[in-house]
Amino acid sequence: MFEQNTRQELTSRQKEILSLLRKGLTNTEICKTLGISANTVKVHLANIYKILEVTNRTEAVSTQNESAIKFDDLKKDLIIVFNKENDFAATPKAQELYLSVVESFHQYHIFRIIDFPEKDLVPGFVISVSATHDNEEVLFISIRQGNSRELLWTTSIKVNSDDILLLAQKTSMLLFRSLVLATAKMKYTSSSSVPYWWYASMYCNVKLENRSKESFDISKKMLTPLATGSEYNEQATYMLSMAYYIAFLENWGDRQTNSLALGELARKAMYNAPYSVYSKVIMAFYNTTIGNKAEAISYLQQTIEETPLFITARIYLIQIYLLTGEEERALKLIDECERLIPETANKASVTHARSLILFLQGRYSECKNIAKQVLLYTPNAMAVRLIMIACCYKMGQKSECEAQIKKLYENHPSFNQNDIEQLLTGVTPQKKAFIMESLQEIFKK
């Protein structure tokens, strides 16, 4: 299923140039270093991009040749040190919040967490915490990579609530999201303090948020060697599964092929880690693609019960609730997400769900305004484009409806009625008929 296509190898000169790119040299600096013309550098760069199947230098720098991937790295722990920088005796609420955040962070089941640096141990990240007490208690949190002094992220949390558990959940989600974003921005090298599986998984996590086929292709290239080898890596398998699930929803490539690939990843996940929340979410992805939405709901509900911080499980459960006619449950979960999830933590997907709710409630103008905002930063999001088309149709805006249909086919040239039929498998007959009627203009070509 995951056969590797033979790819042209980089020449020694191209490897030299790629190495200089990874050191941050400009084209002019590469010319001087290698003693070649600017035009020669441009030609080499074009060939490098073609061979690596990328479109720019940022993506070229972040790629890893398969031969360079250290598969022993799959066994490497991602170590996080929580470092208390002062005594919390005078700030009991901040102390309680700190301990609750550490406890919540264990729910991700990804990190090896320690509370003091060990000799000769280079952590992936150091999370430093301190507290002050003036008019109110404040917990300060900052992130650094490894033993670096460079500050990657920092924030302050006012501990002015008696609901420490809720505050700890929100803080943990914000902290995890900040780790993800910091990882995606870093320049990975073989000497990086974080394992490659973490870097690749989080880079693809962020990349997939822009809902483009390019992000799917990059994710397959980076994650397939990590997720399909003999050594099982949970995060790489989970992120590759998410990539295939999004590809299925967005109609990137053949849906049956994507579903089959997802099924193979689900089989591997359940064989290696049957009780893992990540395996359960992968099973939910797969069951959704084959129309077994009731089973998908069950897996996602189990995941949220075991790991309340799992944002992705909440978001996809909302979507399935909406399609299966359980609007009240979906609304309740949306409200919960908006209360819990930090602004930076992929709230766009919650907004997608809110727009579908408004459409199903007949609030077409509000729905259209939200869909328009979402499409500004994710223009390739097929589901939101379909909602936009349906709203225009219901509001009698024929010319705008036609313009949106044109954009749909520009982004998804192979789109056809069967794609909608597959997406709506398992949806109640009444809701399916309503949605299909609202999208009928798409097929009047």
N, C-alpha and C positions, 0 to 999 in steps of 0.2 A: 504493500500500500504506500509506503514511504520510500520508494526507490529514489536514489540520488542520481540526478542527471550529471553526466560528465561535463565539467565546466573547464573552459580554457584557463590555463595557469598564467599568473602574472610573470612577466619577464623580470630579470634581475634589475634592470633599470626602473621598471615600474614599481618593484618592491622598494627600491631606494626612495623613489618619490613618495610612495605611500608612507614610508617610515618618517620622512621629513614632514609630511602633512600631519602625522600624529604628534609630532613635536611642536606643531603650531606655526610652521614656517609659511610665509606668503609665497606667491608665485615668483616674485622678484628675488626673494631670498633663496628659493630653490634654484633659480637660474645661476645666481652667484656661487652657490655651494657646489653645484654639479658642473658649472661651466658650459651650460647649454642655453639656447635662445628661448625667449618667451614663447614663441610659436611652438617649439618642440615640447615645452612643458604643457602647453594647452592640448596638444595632440595626445601626449601620454595620459593626461588627466581624463580626456574623453574616452580613451581605451580602458583605463582603470575603472571608470564608472560603468562602462558597458560590461566588462568581465565580472565585476562585483554585483552587477544588476542594481545599481543605485543611481540617484539623480544629482547628487551634489557632494561637496567635500565633507560636510558634516556627517552624512550617512556613510561615506567611504571610510572616514576615520573610525566610526563606531563598529564597522564590520570586523568579523574575525574569520580568517581562513580556517576551514574545518580542520586542517592539519595542525593549526595553532591552538585549538581548543584543548584545554587540559581536562580530560574526562575524570581524572582523580579529583578535580575540583568539585565534582558533584557530591562528594562525601564531605566537603569542607563546611563547617558550621559558619553561620553568620552570627558573630559574637557582638552583643551590645552590652556596654557597661553603663549602668545608671550610677552617676557620680554625685553624691551629696557634697556641696561645696561649703555648707555651714550647718550649724546646729539648729535643729527645728524645735528645740524645747519651748521657745517663746511663741511658737506658731503651731499650735496643735491641729488646727483645721488644715493648714498647708501640709503638715505631716501626714494626716489622714488621707488627703488628696493624693499626695505622692505615692503612698503605699497602695492606694486603690488603682492608680495608673499603672504601676508595675504589675499588679495582679491582673489588670485588664489586658496588658500587653502580652501576657502569657497565652491569652485566648487565641492569638493568631497562629500559634503552633509552628512558627517559622524560626524564631530566634533562640540562640543560647544566651540567656540573660544572666549577668553577674553584677554584683553591687560594689565591686572594687577591682581595680586593675591587677592582673596577675603578672608575675615576673616573666619576661620573655614572651608575653602574649600581646599581639597587636589586634585590638578589637576592630570590627568593621565600622562601628560608630560608637562615639561616647555621647551620652545624653546627660548633660550637667543640669543639676537642679539646685536652686537656692530659694530662700524665703525671707521676707521682711514683714514687719508689722508696724504700721503707722496708724492711720485711721482704720485700716482693714488689712487683713492678711493677704499677701500676694505671693504666688509661686512663680518663679522665673525658670524657664526651660530653654536650653540651647542644644544644638546638635553640631558635632564635629566629626569628621571622618578619620578613623584610625587615631594615630598620635599627632595628627596635624593640629595646628593652632587656628587654622582657618575656620571661621564661623559660617556654617551652612544655613542655619535658620535659628531664630530665637523668638520667643513670645513671653508674655506675662499673663497669668490667669488670676483674676480676683476671686478669692475664696469667700464670697459673700452669700453663699447658698447653704442651706442645711441639707440639701439633697446631694451629698458628696458623691454617691454612686453615679447619678446622672452626669454630674460635672466631670467625673473621672472617665466615663464612657466618651463624652464629647472631646475631652482632652486627648484621650488615647487615639481616637479616630483622626484628630487633627495632627497628632504626632506621627502616626503611621503614614498619613498622606504626605506629610513633609519629608519623611524618609524616602518615600517613593519618588517624589519630585526631585529631591537632591540627588538620588541615584541616577535618574534618567538624564540629568544634566552633566554628570561627571564624565571625564575622559578615562575610560577603563584602560588599564595596562596590566601586564602580567604581574606587576608588583603591587597592584591595588590591594587595599586591606579588605575589600569585600570580595566574596567569591563570584566567579563569572556567571553562575546560574542566577544569582540574585540580580546582578546588573542587567543581564539579558532579559530576564522576566519583567523587571520594572521599567526598563526602556520600552519594551513592547506594550506594557500596560498603559503607559502614557501615550504612546504612539497611536494605539487603537482608539483613543478617545476622539480623534478627528474624523473617524468613520470614512476612511478612504481605502480603496483597494490597495494602494501603495503600502499602507500600514499593514495590511494583511500579508502582502508578499514579503515585507521585511520581517514580520513576526515568524512566518514559516521558515525563512532562511536562517534566522538566528536560533530559533527554539527547537526545530525538528531534530537536529543532531543531539540536543540535550535530552529531549523527551522520548526519543525512540530507541535509545541504546539499551544495552544490557543492564546498566546501572540506573535504577529508578530515581528520578528527581521530581518531587511533588510540585514545586512551584513552576518549573518549566512545563510540566505536563498540564497543569491547570491553566497557565496563560496561553499555551498553544490551543487548548480546548476552547478557551474563550474566543480566540482568534477565529477558529472554525465556526463557532456558534454565531458570531457577528457576521462572518462571511455568508452564512446560511440566511440570516435575517436580511442582509443588505443585497443579496443576490449577486455576490461576487463569485463567478465561476459556476460550475454545475452543482446544483443543490444536493443531488444524490451523492455525488463524490464527497462533498463536504460533510454530509451526514454520516457516511461510511467511515471517513477518517475520524470523526468525532466518536463514533461507536467503538473504534479500535482503541482510542485513547481512554474511553470510559472502561473498557474491559481491562486495560492495563492498570488503571487507577484502582479499580475494585479488587484486582488480584493482589496488588502490592500494599494497598492501604484501605481495606474495606470500611473501616470505622472513621476515616478522616472526613472532616467537613468539606475539604477540597474535592475529595472523590464524590461526595454526595452532590455537590454543585455541578461537577462534570456530568454525573448521571442525569441531573435535571436538564442540563443543556441538551444531552442526547435524546432524552425522552420528549422534549419539546419538538425537536426536529422530525421525529417520527409520529407526531400527533398525539402522543400519550401525555397530555397536559396534566391529568389528575395525578399521575405518578411523579411528574416534575414538581407539582405543588407540594406533594408529600416530602420530597427530598429537600426542597428549599425551606419548608417549615421546620424540619428537623435541624437544619443548619442554623437557622436564626435562633432556635431554642437553645442550641448548644453554644453558639457563638454570636451573641447579640451585636458584636462590632462588625459583622460581615456585611459590609455595605452592598456588595454586588448581589448577594442573595436576596436582600430586601428589594433592590431595584428590579431584578428579573421576576420576582414573585408578584410585584405590582403589575407588571406587563401581562403576566399570565392571568391574574385575577380579572383584569379588564377584558381580556379576550374570551374568558369563560363565563362572563355575565355576573361576576361577583364584585360589582362596583363599590358596594359599601365597605367590603374588606380592603379593596384597593385604596379608597379614600382614607380609611383609617391608617393604613400603612404609609401613604404619602404624607399625612400629617405627622406621623411618627418620624419619618425620615427628615422632614423639614425641621423638626425640633432637635433631632439628634445629630444629623450629618453636618460637618463644617462646610462653610461656603466653598472651600477649595476642593472638596472631596467628591467630585463627579456628580454634582447636583444637576448637571445638564440632563442626565438620564431620568431624574425625577421630574424635571420639567417636561420631557417627552411624554411621560405618563400623565401628567396634569393636562396636557393639551388633548390627549385622547379622551380623558374624562369629560372635558368641556364639550368635545364633539358629540359624545354619546348622550350628553345632557341637552343637546340642541343649542348650546351657547356658542354659535359659530363665529361670531365676531371676536369674542375673547379668545377662542381657540386659535383663530387665524393670526391674531396678534402675537400670541406665544410662539406658534409655529414659525412665523416670520423671523422672530428674534433668534430662535434655535438655528434656523437655516443660514443665518449670517455667519456663524462660525463652524457649522457642520453642513455645508451645502450638499454633501453626498449622502446624507442620512435619508435613505429611501422611505422608511416608515413615516418620518415627519413630512416629507414631500407628499406622500399619499394623503396624509391628514390635511395638508394645505389644499390639495386638489379637491378633496371631498368638501371642505368648507366653502371654497369658491363656488362649487357646483350647487351646494345647498343655498347659498346666498344669491344665486342667479348671476354671478359675475363671470360671464362666459369668456370674455377676452382674457381676463387674468387666469381663468381656469386653463385655457389653451396655452398660455405662456408657461404655466407651471408644468403642464404635461410635456411641453417641449424640453424643459429643463430636466424632467425625469428621464426622458429618453436620451438626452445628451450624457447624463451620468450613468445610465443603465440601459445601453442600447439593445440588449437582448431581453429586456423586460417583456413579459406576456401575462395573460390572464391566469395561466397555470401557477405563476409565482404567487399570486394573491391566494389562489385556492390552497396552495401548500401552507402558506402562512396561517390561514384560517382553519386548518385541520384541527378538529376538536372544539371549535367555537360553536356556541349554541346556534341552531338554524335561524332563529329570528335575528340575532345580531349579525350573522353572516350575510343574510339577505339584505339587511339594512346597509352594511358596509359595501357590498358589491353594487347595490343600486347607486350609492353615492359616488362610486368610482367608474360608472359606466362610460363617461366621456373619454376615458383613457383609450378605449378600444374602438372608438368611432374614427378610424383613420381612413 
